[in-house]
Amino acid sequence: MIGLLMLKHIRNVSDESVVEQWSENNYYQYFCGKSTFVCGLLCEASELVYFRHFIGKKELN
């Protein structure tokens, strides 16, 4: 999840877009710790919203 949030902010894309791109891009998956390509979504985009609220704004920055 941290990797997805980092990619989201680096690429300046939406939650939906970063999750979709993760499922299609082996570089994104490698960046997030996968050693082999996984076909399919890692999570739902709404889970990034819940995760951001869980860790808090201070820790996110």
A tleap script that builds the chain and sets N, CA, C and O, in Angstrom:
source leaprc.protein.ff14SB
mol = sequence {
  NMET ILE GLY LEU LEU MET LEU LYS HIE ILE
  ARG ASN VAL SER ASP GLU SER VAL VAL GLU
  GLN TRP SER GLU ASN ASN TYR TYR GLN TYR
  PHE CYS GLY LYS SER THR PHE VAL CYS GLY
  LEU LEU CYS GLU ALA SER GLU LEU VAL TYR
  PHE ARG HIE PHE ILE GLY LYS LYS GLU LEU
  CASN
}
set mol.1.N position { 0.823 -1.189 0.000 }
set mol.1.CA position { 0.000 0.000 0.000 }
set mol.1.C position { 0.870 1.257 0.000 }
set mol.1.O position { 0.552 2.237 -0.674 }
set mol.2.N position { 1.951 1.224 0.747 }
set mol.2.CA position { 2.857 2.376 0.766 }
set mol.2.C position { 3.418 2.602 -0.632 }
set mol.2.O position { 3.499 3.741 -1.093 }
set mol.3.N position { 3.803 1.533 -1.302 }
set mol.3.CA position { 4.322 1.649 -2.658 }
set mol.3.C position { 3.301 2.254 -3.607 }
set mol.3.O position { 3.648 3.095 -4.437 }
set mol.4.N position { 2.059 1.838 -3.495 }
set mol.4.CA position { 1.002 2.408 -4.342 }
set mol.4.C position { 0.826 3.895 -4.065 }
set mol.4.O position { 0.675 4.687 -4.995 }
set mol.5.N position { 0.845 4.273 -2.800 }
set mol.5.CA position { 0.707 5.691 -2.463 }
set mol.5.C position { 1.886 6.507 -2.992 }
set mol.5.O position { 1.714 7.635 -3.453 }
set mol.6.N position { 3.081 5.927 -2.923 }
set mol.6.CA position { 4.244 6.627 -3.454 }
set mol.6.C position { 4.124 6.799 -4.971 }
set mol.6.O position { 4.377 7.884 -5.495 }
set mol.7.N position { 3.739 5.739 -5.670 }
set mol.7.CA position { 3.561 5.824 -7.123 }
set mol.7.C position { 2.467 6.813 -7.494 }
set mol.7.O position { 2.588 7.547 -8.474 }
set mol.8.N position { 1.404 6.828 -6.709 }
set mol.8.CA position { 0.294 7.755 -6.955 }
set mol.8.C position { 0.788 9.192 -6.912 }
set mol.8.O position { 0.450 9.993 -7.783 }
set mol.9.N position { 1.585 9.522 -5.903 }
set mol.9.CA position { 2.068 10.884 -5.754 }
set mol.9.C position { 3.188 11.212 -6.750 }
set mol.9.O position { 3.266 12.340 -7.237 }
set mol.10.N position { 4.048 10.245 -7.054 }
set mol.10.CA position { 5.113 10.473 -8.033 }
set mol.10.C position { 4.519 10.736 -9.412 }
set mol.10.O position { 4.956 11.642 -10.121 }
set mol.11.N position { 3.521 9.937 -9.787 }
set mol.11.CA position { 2.913 10.048 -11.119 }
set mol.11.C position { 1.761 11.044 -11.176 }
set mol.11.O position { 1.287 11.388 -12.259 }
set mol.12.N position { 1.307 11.510 -10.004 }
set mol.12.CA position { 0.197 12.458 -9.916 }
set mol.12.C position { -1.053 11.928 -10.624 }
set mol.12.O position { -1.609 12.570 -11.515 }
set mol.13.N position { -1.474 10.734 -10.195 }
set mol.13.CA position { -2.651 10.091 -10.778 }
set mol.13.C position { -3.663 9.779 -9.682 }
set mol.13.O position { -3.364 9.912 -8.496 }
set mol.14.N position { -4.834 9.372 -10.076 }
set mol.14.CA position { -5.899 9.044 -9.127 }
set mol.14.C position { -5.662 7.664 -8.508 }
set mol.14.O position { -4.826 6.891 -8.975 }
set mol.15.N position { -6.416 7.378 -7.452 }
set mol.15.CA position { -6.349 6.059 -6.816 }
set mol.15.C position { -6.696 4.970 -7.822 }
set mol.15.O position { -6.007 3.954 -7.907 }
set mol.16.N position { -7.758 5.183 -8.577 }
set mol.16.CA position { -8.213 4.199 -9.557 }
set mol.16.C position { -7.139 3.939 -10.604 }
set mol.16.O position { -6.891 2.795 -10.984 }
set mol.17.N position { -6.508 5.010 -11.063 }
set mol.17.CA position { -5.491 4.890 -12.106 }
set mol.17.C position { -4.260 4.139 -11.620 }
set mol.17.O position { -3.744 3.283 -12.338 }
set mol.18.N position { -3.783 4.437 -10.429 }
set mol.18.CA position { -2.578 3.764 -9.940 }
set mol.18.C position { -2.840 2.278 -9.706 }
set mol.18.O position { -1.955 1.459 -9.954 }
set mol.19.N position { -4.023 1.912 -9.240 }
set mol.19.CA position { -4.352 0.493 -9.037 }
set mol.19.C position { -4.428 -0.219 -10.388 }
set mol.19.O position { -3.936 -1.339 -10.530 }
set mol.20.N position { -5.037 0.423 -11.367 }
set mol.20.CA position { -5.137 -0.171 -12.705 }
set mol.20.C position { -3.754 -0.307 -13.343 }
set mol.20.O position { -3.440 -1.336 -13.942 }
set mol.21.N position { -2.931 0.736 -13.212 }
set mol.21.CA position { -1.592 0.682 -13.786 }
set mol.21.C position { -0.742 -0.386 -13.111 }
set mol.21.O position { 0.088 -1.018 -13.764 }
set mol.22.N position { -0.940 -0.594 -11.811 }
set mol.22.CA position { -0.187 -1.623 -11.090 }
set mol.22.C position { -0.472 -3.002 -11.688 }
set mol.22.O position { 0.427 -3.835 -11.807 }
set mol.23.N position { -1.724 -3.230 -12.061 }
set mol.23.CA position { -2.088 -4.547 -12.594 }
set mol.23.C position { -1.507 -4.798 -13.985 }
set mol.23.O position { -1.459 -5.943 -14.436 }
set mol.24.N position { -1.064 -3.736 -14.671 }
set mol.24.CA position { -0.564 -3.862 -16.035 }
set mol.24.C position { 0.945 -3.636 -16.165 }
set mol.24.O position { 1.509 -3.889 -17.230 }
set mol.25.N position { 1.601 -3.170 -15.115 }
set mol.25.CA position { 2.976 -2.724 -15.228 }
set mol.25.C position { 3.875 -3.510 -14.275 }
set mol.25.O position { 3.767 -3.384 -13.056 }
set mol.26.N position { 4.759 -4.319 -14.846 }
set mol.26.CA position { 5.631 -5.132 -13.989 }
set mol.26.C position { 6.633 -4.274 -13.215 }
set mol.26.O position { 7.102 -4.704 -12.160 }
set mol.27.N position { 6.978 -3.077 -13.699 }
set mol.27.CA position { 7.869 -2.187 -12.958 }
set mol.27.C position { 7.194 -1.668 -11.686 }
set mol.27.O position { 7.827 -1.573 -10.635 }
set mol.28.N position { 5.920 -1.338 -11.790 }
set mol.28.CA position { 5.159 -0.920 -10.602 }
set mol.28.C position { 5.130 -2.050 -9.584 }
set mol.28.O position { 5.318 -1.829 -8.388 }
set mol.29.N position { 4.892 -3.260 -10.070 }
set mol.29.CA position { 4.816 -4.398 -9.157 }
set mol.29.C position { 6.161 -4.659 -8.489 }
set mol.29.O position { 6.219 -4.942 -7.293 }
set mol.30.N position { 7.231 -4.563 -9.253 }
set mol.30.CA position { 8.569 -4.751 -8.684 }
set mol.30.C position { 8.864 -3.676 -7.645 }
set mol.30.O position { 9.419 -3.975 -6.588 }
set mol.31.N position { 8.499 -2.427 -7.933 }
set mol.31.CA position { 8.680 -1.322 -7.003 }
set mol.31.C position { 7.957 -1.601 -5.683 }
set mol.31.O position { 8.431 -1.222 -4.612 }
set mol.32.N position { 6.804 -2.268 -5.775 }
set mol.32.CA position { 6.000 -2.566 -4.584 }
set mol.32.C position { 6.389 -3.884 -3.921 }
set mol.32.O position { 5.727 -4.308 -2.974 }
set mol.33.N position { 7.455 -4.545 -4.398 }
set mol.33.CA position { 7.979 -5.717 -3.709 }
set mol.33.C position { 7.647 -7.063 -4.320 }
set mol.33.O position { 8.018 -8.092 -3.755 }
set mol.34.N position { 6.971 -7.097 -5.441 }
set mol.34.CA position { 6.663 -8.378 -6.086 }
set mol.34.C position { 7.873 -8.819 -6.903 }
set mol.34.O position { 8.488 -8.004 -7.591 }
set mol.35.N position { 8.218 -10.106 -6.830 }
set mol.35.CA position { 9.356 -10.606 -7.600 }
set mol.35.C position { 8.926 -11.209 -8.927 }
set mol.35.O position { 9.751 -11.388 -9.823 }
set mol.36.N position { 7.640 -11.522 -9.062 }
set mol.36.CA position { 7.101 -12.029 -10.323 }
set mol.36.C position { 5.844 -11.241 -10.666 }
set mol.36.O position { 5.184 -10.687 -9.787 }
set mol.37.N position { 5.523 -11.199 -11.956 }
set mol.37.CA position { 4.357 -10.454 -12.424 }
set mol.37.C position { 3.076 -11.143 -11.971 }
set mol.37.O position { 2.930 -12.356 -12.114 }
set mol.38.N position { 2.156 -10.366 -11.427 }
set mol.38.CA position { 0.863 -10.868 -10.967 }
set mol.38.C position { -0.217 -10.229 -11.830 }
set mol.38.O position { -0.341 -9.006 -11.881 }
set mol.39.N position { -0.991 -11.060 -12.500 }
set mol.39.CA position { -2.066 -10.551 -13.337 }
set mol.39.C position { -3.299 -10.321 -12.469 }
set mol.39.O position { -3.759 -11.240 -11.791 }
set mol.40.N position { -3.830 -9.123 -12.484 }
set mol.40.CA position { -5.006 -8.810 -11.686 }
set mol.40.C position { -4.743 -7.656 -10.745 }
set mol.40.O position { -3.605 -7.223 -10.561 }
set mol.41.N position { -5.814 -7.170 -10.156 }
set mol.41.CA position { -5.726 -6.023 -9.252 }
set mol.41.C position { -5.170 -6.429 -7.898 }
set mol.41.O position { -5.464 -7.510 -7.388 }
set mol.42.N position { -4.371 -5.555 -7.330 }
set mol.42.CA position { -3.820 -5.765 -5.991 }
set mol.42.C position { -4.887 -5.524 -4.933 }
set mol.42.O position { -4.989 -6.262 -3.953 }
set mol.43.N position { -5.694 -4.461 -5.151 }
set mol.43.CA position { -6.729 -4.078 -4.211 }
set mol.43.C position { -7.729 -3.195 -4.931 }
set mol.43.O position { -7.535 -2.847 -6.096 }
set mol.44.N position { -8.773 -2.841 -4.253 }
set mol.44.CA position { -9.729 -1.876 -4.782 }
set mol.44.C position { -9.192 -0.472 -4.505 }
set mol.44.O position { -8.498 -0.253 -3.512 }
set mol.45.N position { -9.510 0.460 -5.369 }
set mol.45.CA position { -9.034 1.833 -5.200 }
set mol.45.C position { -9.503 2.439 -3.880 }
set mol.45.O position { -8.787 3.239 -3.278 }
set mol.46.N position { -10.687 2.067 -3.432 }
set mol.46.CA position { -11.215 2.615 -2.178 }
set mol.46.C position { -10.370 2.209 -0.971 }
set mol.46.O position { -10.392 2.889 0.055 }
set mol.47.N position { -9.630 1.112 -1.083 }
set mol.47.CA position { -8.781 0.683 0.028 }
set mol.47.C position { -7.640 1.673 0.270 }
set mol.47.O position { -7.157 1.789 1.397 }
set mol.48.N position { -7.205 2.383 -0.766 }
set mol.48.CA position { -6.174 3.406 -0.573 }
set mol.48.C position { -6.700 4.548 0.282 }
set mol.48.O position { -5.963 5.114 1.090 }
set mol.49.N position { -7.965 4.886 0.106 }
set mol.49.CA position { -8.586 5.935 0.925 }
set mol.49.C position { -8.594 5.506 2.390 }
set mol.49.O position { -8.204 6.276 3.268 }
set mol.50.N position { -9.036 4.288 2.651 }
set mol.50.CA position { -9.074 3.776 4.026 }
set mol.50.C position { -7.675 3.715 4.628 }
set mol.50.O position { -7.484 4.031 5.803 }
set mol.51.N position { -6.694 3.306 3.817 }
set mol.51.CA position { -5.322 3.207 4.303 }
set mol.51.C position { -4.768 4.580 4.662 }
set mol.51.O position { -4.116 4.730 5.694 }
set mol.52.N position { -5.021 5.591 3.817 }
set mol.52.CA position { -4.568 6.950 4.118 }
set mol.52.C position { -5.172 7.449 5.421 }
set mol.52.O position { -4.481 8.086 6.217 }
set mol.53.N position { -6.458 7.168 5.652 }
set mol.53.CA position { -7.097 7.581 6.900 }
set mol.53.C position { -6.522 6.818 8.087 }
set mol.53.O position { -6.382 7.372 9.177 }
set mol.54.N position { -6.188 5.548 7.875 }
set mol.54.CA position { -5.652 4.709 8.942 }
set mol.54.C position { -4.285 5.205 9.411 }
set mol.54.O position { -4.030 5.284 10.612 }
set mol.55.N position { -3.404 5.539 8.456 }
set mol.55.CA position { -2.067 5.954 8.867 }
set mol.55.C position { -2.009 7.410 9.290 }
set mol.55.O position { -1.088 7.805 10.005 }
set mol.56.N position { -2.964 8.209 8.870 }
set mol.56.CA position { -3.028 9.602 9.300 }
set mol.56.C position { -2.259 10.545 8.395 }
set mol.56.O position { -1.322 10.149 7.701 }
set mol.57.N position { -2.669 11.773 8.419 }
set mol.57.CA position { -2.090 12.800 7.548 }
set mol.57.C position { -0.626 13.093 7.893 }
set mol.57.O position { 0.200 13.283 7.000 }
set mol.58.N position { -0.312 13.128 9.175 }
set mol.58.CA position { 1.047 13.449 9.617 }
set mol.58.C position { 2.036 12.394 9.096 }
set mol.58.O position { 3.094 12.746 8.575 }
set mol.59.N position { 1.701 11.118 9.231 }
set mol.59.CA position { 2.581 10.043 8.794 }
set mol.59.C position { 2.658 9.975 7.276 }
set mol.59.O position { 3.686 9.593 6.719 }
set mol.60.N position { 1.575 10.346 6.610 }
set mol.60.CA position { 1.551 10.325 5.152 }
set mol.60.C position { 2.524 11.334 4.569 }
set mol.60.O position { 3.189 11.062 3.569 }
set mol.61.N position { 2.605 12.501 5.198 }
set mol.61.CA position { 3.533 13.524 4.704 }
set mol.61.C position { 4.961 13.118 4.990 }
set mol.61.O position { 5.891 13.851 4.650 }
savepdb mol mol.pdb
quit
